[in-house]
């Protein structure tokens, strides 16, 4: 397995964050993701990281499909690939209606169909084809009767470093997961429980893989969880409670929370209801306490080194090819933890 992590969103000092990523690279990190919810944009930081690193892959994790035109997304990924010498990874996702409609001010509609068309257009751009795309959601150039009528098919001016930059899809729903397995190089699920994942996503993955062209190669699965190596496993897992309560209880509207829905699909329906009620009522500590210990153990990598080694094997056996980890508690992932994980892996 490769090893990845997410750069903390609250990295207030870009220079310090970049120096830290360089330290992680030296410790053995393979890939770093930079998120883009509703703060600073991800590509700016990724370009900075390209200048201070040499081997670590640089992933947008994720760029929402609604916030840019497909062509701009392709240009941005190609630009990062050029800056980094071929180390860019384009992470795409639909985000959620609260961010897309509340922050970007565009309708949150048809995420699966739009995602497919964005990927198609990106790959045309990277191949330096004259861009001509007549999709359901995107038409390039604009058809007759739309705009001035002066648009014409263009191709990228410069030669991209790679004609097929890796695309990873962040997906939880069955249709989106099927799409990831069919057309993307990688899939990024969150809160991936190795022993429970097959019953939730197995059918969708099989359906997508049946349509996967061989030239895409093996589907890369980037999943993992909060990590801490130490003797008191229960206490270390408890450090994951605030994040899980936030996502399950408050990340999204009541009745439209993708993480709450995933928790239910894992079999925790009553617990999902209670955590959301408590969290939305302002009882965060109670919501954190309501997360079952069994689920904490499933989605974290916390405990003595011998136990962590077993957890790594479980992820590998579940098909994970890129172990994505974040530290327990505040602060970024320590280079020493990366080195320990490398040794255990």
C-alpha angles and dihedrals in degrees: 000000000000120000127233140168140188119247107237113259092226095059093143096177109055093191092053091045091051092049089050092053089051088054090050089050091055089049091056108272112156102191138014123199125208115200129215113199109140104315128074118344118263102225094062092058092041090055090052090050090051089062096052101039134059112187111019115101115241116221132188100221093208137347109185112237092225100055099068137029112260090247093054089049089054092047092049093050091046091049092052090047090054093047092048099041095247101323101118124122118189111217112191133184144154095242108198140290095257092061099033097047098027099044107021096032097223128120117267099226140143097000096175097049093043092049092053092051093046090055092047092052094045091054092049089053094048091050088054092236119157098265113246116153128162104186134155093253104020129043118183119212096024111258124248111288094031120096121338096322090236098108118117134183111274134183129214112279097220129050109253117231089236130022092210114039110191113264120204121189123211101216139159106162120084096246093047092047090049089052091050091052091048104045113010132079091226145018125215115198121176125223090017111188108196097209095043101039097084094061092048102041107010097099094046092049092050092050092050095044090053088064096039114121112233093234090070090065125207117348109252113220115203109194141129136118148225112335134201128156113212144106102264100068096173093053092047092050090052087066087070094059098088093053094045093047091050094052099039095039108031114011099105136359125305105276092016105066111125093196093050088051091052091051089053092049088054087061101263099114099142092043091050090054093048096046091051093048092050095045096048089048089059094253097127098157090052090048090052091050091051093064106107117245089227091061092046090056092048097054103035136070100213131139143057118342093257091054093045088053089056091050091051089053090051092054091047092050089050090059101261110152099173115043107211112199137177127189124261110246128007126329134046128299110284120236087229090060090051090052091048092050091048089054093048092047 
